[in-house]
């Protein structure tokens, strides 16, 4: 039986630092067991989307881009921020076309996860975009340098297991897709 954990009341909200794509602050909370004050960092971010894009030829549409956190290029699915007031599905379609020039034939929601609930308040919504067709060369946002790569869908396990795909939220998106496929197969 699950144990209950008491919520931590926030006593004071700290000064917020705005870095355009995220805001950081340190809040003071009361430990419900001891009533002692505890300072905790909080990162406020917009929700994100990840898009597993698949062509009619069963190829996965990936993007390769430089990631400043690790100082290296990564191989990822299309992803980006949900604009204020924007529906996550609309953001997924927008990001897919902006980053790659592909449009989907059908968009399937796979679910959402909290990327790091210890310090972040946002969610990452994953989608499966089927029957994707290239309509132009893409229009990445300023500050994005993206190379589009197509890989046969059958290569996905190797790409993950050999460390070509290391972004945790990308791996989660593929896991959510697999769970949906298995649940669908179990219902048949």
DAUR-V900801 format. One record per residue. N is the residue number from 0. RES is the residue in three letters. PHI is phi in radians with two decimals (NA if undefined). Layout:
{{N,RES,PHI} {N,RES,PHI}}
//
This chain:
{{0,UNK,NA} {1,UNK,-1.16} {2,UNK,-1.52} {3,UNK,-1.54} {4,UNK,-2.07} {5,UNK,-1.25} {6,UNK,-1.20} {7,UNK,-1.67} {8,UNK,-1.26} {9,UNK,-1.42} {10,UNK,-1.57} {11,UNK,-2.56} {12,UNK,-1.70} {13,UNK,-1.41} {14,UNK,-1.17} {15,UNK,-1.68} {16,UNK,-1.94} {17,UNK,-1.71} {18,UNK,-1.99} {19,UNK,1.22} {20,UNK,-1.58} {21,UNK,-2.80} {22,UNK,-2.16} {23,UNK,-2.15} {24,UNK,-2.66} {25,UNK,-2.03} {26,UNK,-1.77} {27,UNK,-1.90} {28,UNK,-2.11} {29,UNK,-1.78} {30,UNK,-1.17} {31,UNK,-1.17} {32,UNK,-1.44} {33,UNK,-2.05} {34,UNK,1.12} {35,UNK,-1.34} {36,UNK,-1.34} {37,UNK,-2.28} {38,UNK,-1.58} {39,UNK,-2.39} {40,UNK,-1.39} {41,UNK,-2.26} {42,UNK,-2.00} {43,UNK,-1.66} {44,UNK,-2.28} {45,UNK,-1.19} {46,UNK,-1.13} {47,UNK,-2.07} {48,UNK,-2.25} {49,UNK,-2.18} {50,UNK,-2.25} {51,UNK,-1.47} {52,UNK,-1.73} {53,UNK,-2.21} {54,UNK,-1.42} {55,UNK,-1.11} {56,UNK,-1.54} {57,UNK,1.10} {58,UNK,-1.83} {59,UNK,-1.56} {60,UNK,-1.67} {61,UNK,-1.93} {62,UNK,-2.13} {63,UNK,-1.98} {64,UNK,-2.65} {65,UNK,-1.39} {66,UNK,-2.03} {67,UNK,-1.18} {68,UNK,-1.05} {69,UNK,-1.88} {70,UNK,1.13} {71,UNK,-2.69} {72,UNK,-1.35} {73,UNK,-2.28} {74,UNK,-1.82} {75,UNK,-2.46} {76,UNK,-1.37} {77,UNK,-1.07} {78,UNK,-2.77} {79,UNK,3.05} {80,UNK,-1.58} {81,UNK,-1.49} {82,UNK,-1.22} {83,UNK,-0.95} {84,UNK,1.38} {85,UNK,-1.52} {86,UNK,-1.26} {87,UNK,-0.97} {88,UNK,-1.13} {89,UNK,-1.13} {90,UNK,-1.11} {91,UNK,-1.09} {92,UNK,-1.11} {93,UNK,-1.09} {94,UNK,-1.10} {95,UNK,-1.01} {96,UNK,-1.24} {97,UNK,-1.04} {98,UNK,-1.36} {99,UNK,-2.14} {100,UNK,1.44} {101,UNK,-1.69} {102,UNK,-2.06} {103,UNK,-1.55} {104,UNK,-1.57} {105,UNK,-2.59} {106,UNK,-2.08} {107,UNK,-2.00} {108,UNK,-1.25} {109,UNK,-1.85} {110,UNK,2.32} {111,UNK,-2.34} {112,UNK,-2.28} {113,UNK,-1.56} {114,UNK,-0.99} {115,UNK,-2.74} {116,UNK,-1.14} {117,UNK,-1.16} {118,UNK,-2.35} {119,UNK,-1.99} {120,UNK,-1.86} {121,UNK,-1.66} {122,UNK,-2.17} {123,UNK,-2.00} {124,UNK,-1.65} {125,UNK,-1.87} {126,UNK,-2.33} {127,UNK,-1.92} {128,UNK,-1.81} {129,UNK,-1.80} {130,UNK,0.94} {131,UNK,-1.28} {132,UNK,-2.26} {133,UNK,-1.34} {134,UNK,-1.99} {135,UNK,-2.88} {136,UNK,-1.48} {137,UNK,1.62} {138,UNK,-2.40} {139,UNK,-1.03} {140,UNK,-1.13} {141,UNK,-1.02} {142,UNK,1.57} {143,UNK,-1.84} {144,UNK,-2.12} {145,UNK,-2.12} {146,UNK,-1.94} {147,UNK,-1.59} {148,UNK,-2.27} {149,UNK,-1.86} {150,UNK,-2.29} {151,UNK,-1.00} {152,UNK,-0.98} {153,UNK,-1.14} {154,UNK,-1.48} {155,UNK,-0.97} {156,UNK,-0.99} {157,UNK,-1.12} {158,UNK,-1.05} {159,UNK,-1.34} {160,UNK,-1.16} {161,UNK,-1.52} {162,UNK,1.42} {163,UNK,-1.32} {164,UNK,-1.96} {165,UNK,-2.15} {166,UNK,-1.26} {167,UNK,-1.02} {168,UNK,-1.24} {169,UNK,-1.23} {170,UNK,-1.09} {171,UNK,-1.08} {172,UNK,-1.03} {173,UNK,-1.19} {174,UNK,-1.16} {175,UNK,-1.07} {176,UNK,-1.07} {177,UNK,-1.12} {178,UNK,-1.07} {179,UNK,-1.11} {180,UNK,-1.11} {181,UNK,-1.17} {182,UNK,-1.15} {183,UNK,-1.14} {184,UNK,-1.17} {185,UNK,-1.21} {186,UNK,-1.36} {187,UNK,-1.40}}
//
